Amino acid sequence: MRLGCHLSIAKGLDNAAKEAKALGANTFQFFSRNPRGGKARVIGEKETAAWQAVRREYDIYPVVAHLPYTVNMAASGERPHAFAKMVVAEDLERMEEIGAEYIVVHPGSHVSAGREAGIKRIIDCLEEVFLPHNGKCRLLLETMAGQGTEIGSLADIAEIMNALGRPERLGICLDTCHLTGAGFDFLQKEEMERLLAEVDRLIGIDRIGAVHLNDSKFPPGSHKDRHARIGAGYLGKEGMLNFISHPALAGLPFILETPVDDYSEYGEEIALLLGWVAEKEKILH
């Protein structure tokens, strides 16, 4: 199982990898640049070489970069749309250079322009800056809870991918909290099957690149994006197990983005999840 959490790379990618190992993780996610702004830290050759050595030593794989929240590919205004294009273009190159496997981005919010206009702006953005990129790094559109005017339902993502010709390097990142907000009830095993059937029909199971593993403070259908600690929200032990133990998702990176005060708490959650999985396997066998 590939299980990890969101970490800071402010002290270097190599140090983040060491921290992941200390927490019991074998994968991790990080912000590609300041999540509330747009400033990007220079990652030099020396840091990249150190990072590559550490990740090989500790088998930290795959790694997921997350674009900042300020990126809105659906924006109708020219300035925010130009900013989104700049960040996507630059960070595809930057993350390619360090060997990141995935970049996750929130599709965006149409604000008041309407879903159709918002989706067109996302398609325009990706046509201009993603399709010409020839690297190996895959771009993953994240599923959203349907809060306000945000775009990111399975149908939205399918429409975007189809309009772009379903490029191989474009995929999807599932978020357990967001999907709960969107109406899936993962306390029921059949709801996992419904989700995967919908993903397969609209997008393709093979396009799932990563999973954000978050409990939800609100029940299904709330359209609210409020993460809870593992086991402390609606999903609890049963909902989490239904997700992480499903064979269709085996091998994917499960990334914790729960509200912790200290990264050591991620270590506690990783241990908790691994304990639940081991307990379930023991019962099955």
N, C-alpha and C positions, 0 to 999 in steps of 0.2 A: 504494500500500500504506500502511495505517495501522499504524505500528510505533512502540512507545514502551516505557515502563518505569514502575516504581513509584517515586514521588518523595515527599519530605516537603513539606508546605505550612506548616511551622512559621514560615517567614519570609514567608509570604503566597502566595496562589494565583498572583498575577502573577509573582512571582519563580520559582515552580515552572515556570510556562509558559516563562519565559526560559531556565531551565535545560534544559528539554526541548528547546527549539530548539537550544541549544548542543551537546546530545548527539546531534543528528541525528534527534530524535523529532518526530512530528507528532500524538501523542496521549500521555496519561499517566494513571496511576492514583495515588490517594492515600488514606490512611486518613481516614475522616470524623471520627474522634476518636481519642483515645489507644487504640492497638491492644491494650494489656494491661490497660486499665482501662475507664473510661467517661466521663472528663472530655472535654467538647467545647469547642474554641476558638471564641470569637465571631468570625464573619466579617462585618465591617461593610460598610456601603454603599460607603464609599470604596475598600476593598479589592476588593469585587465589581466596581465600575466599572473599576478599573485592570486587573483580571483579564480582564474582557470585552474591553477594548481590546487587550490584549496577545494574547489568543487569536485575535482577528480578524486582527491584524497578521501573526501567524505561522502562521495556519491550524492551530491546535491543536484537533483535533476527532476523535472525541468524547472526553469525559473520563469516567473511571470512578472513583467513590468506593467504597471497600471498608469495610464495617462491621468493628468490632473483633472480635478472636477471642473476647472474653469474652461475645459474644452467642450464646446457645444457645436457639434457638426450640423445640427438642425437650425441654428440661429438664422433669423431672417436678415439681421443687420450685417452690413459688410465687414465692419471691424471684428466682431466676434467670430464671424465665419472665416475671415482671413487668418485670424489667430489659430483657429482649429486646424486649418489646412497646414499652417506653418508647423505647429506642434506635431501633428501626425507625420508629416514629411520628415522633419528633423529627427524625431524619436525612432522612427523606423530605421534610419541610418545609425543612430547612436546605439540602439539596442542590438542591431545586427553586429556592430563592432565588438560588443562584449559577449556575444554568443547567447543572448536571451532567446528562449524558444517561443515565448508568447508575449503579446502586448494586448492588454484589456482596455477597452474604452466604453464609456456609457454612450449609447447612440446619440442622445441629446434631447433637448426640449424645444418644441415649436413655439413656446410661450403663448402667443395668441394668434399665430398665423394659420393654425389648423394642421391636422395630422398629415394630410396629403402634401402640403407645402413643406413641412418639416422633413418628411421622408425624401422628398426631391432634393432638398439641400444636403442631406446626408449622402445621397447618391452622387450628387455633383462633387462634393468634397472628396469622396473616395475614388471617384473616376479620375480626378485630377492628380491626387497625391499617392493613392495606394496602388492602383492598377499599374502605374509605370515602375513601381519598386520591384526589383528582381531578387531580393534576398530570401533567406530561408525563414526568417521570423514571421510567425503567423499573427494576424490581427483578429482578436476575438471581440465580438459585439456582446455586451452583457445584457442579460435579461433583467427587466426592471419591474417594479411593483405596480406601475400605472398611476403613480402619484402625480397629481396636477396635470401638466401638459407634457410629461416626459414620454418619449418614444422608446419602445423596447419590449413589446410583447413578442411572442414567438412568431405571430403573423407579420408584425412589423419587420422583424429581422429577416424573415423569409422573403418579404417583398424587396428589401434592400439587396439581399444576396442575388436574387433572381434578376433584378434589373442590371446588376453588374456582371451577369454571365456566370455566376457561381464560381468565382476564382478559387483555386485550391487552397490558397493561403488565407482565406477569409473563413472564420469559424464563429463559434458561439461559446460564451462563458455562462454557465448556469449559476444562479445565486439562490440558495435555499430560502433565505428570508424574503427576497424579492418575489420568488415564485409563490410563496405562501401568501404574500400580500396580493398577488395577482389571481389567487383563487384555488390553488392546489392545496390539498390537505394530506400532508405526508405521514400523518398518523395512520392513514389507511394505505395498506400495501397496494391496493388497486389503483390508488392515485399516482404512485410511481409508474405503474404500467401506462396509465393515461398520459402522463407527462412524456414518457419515452416514445409512446406511439405518436403523439403530437409532434415531437421533435423530429422523429423519423419521417413522418409524412410531409412536414413543412420544410425541413432543413437537412435532415440526415444525421443519424447517430454519429457517424464518423466525423462530423463537423464539430462535435463537442471537444473543446481543447482543455478546459479547466472548470473547476467547480469552486465557488465561494461558499464555504461552510459556515453558516450563521444561524443561530436560533432567532426566533421572531418574537418581539414583544406583543405583537397583535395577531389575532386569528386569521384564517384564510378569508380572502376577499376584502380585506381592509383597505387595500391600495396604499398601505403605509410602509415606508422603508425605515424600520426601526430595529436594528440588530440587538440581540440579547446574547448573553454568555451561553455557552454550550450547556444544555440541560436546564437552563433557568428561564426558558421562554415557552412558547406554545408547543414547539416540536418535541422538546424533551429527549429522553433517551430513545424512545421508540421511533420518533420521526427521524432522528439523526441516523439510527441504525438502518432504517428502511432505505435511506439514501446511500450511505457510504458502503453498504454491503451488497448493493445491487450489482450483479455480474456485468451488466452492460456498461458500467462506469469503472470497472476494474482497470487500474493502471493510470487513471487520470490524476492530476495533481489536485488534492483537496486543500484549499487555502482558508485558514481561519481569519476572519476580519471582525472578530467579536470585540466589544468595548472593554478593553483591559486598561488598568492603571499602570501596569508594568509588564514588560515582555515575558517575565518569568511566569506570569499567569497563563500565557500561551502554552508553556511547558506543562502546566497542570492540566490544561484542556486536552492537549495531545495525549498525555498519559491516560486521561479519563476515556477518551475515544478508543484508544488502542486496547484498554482494558475491557470496554464494552464489546469490541469486535472479537477479542479472544474468548470472552465469556460466551458469546453467541456461537462461535465455532465449536467450542467444547460441547455445548448442548446439542448441536447438530451432529456431532460425531460421537 
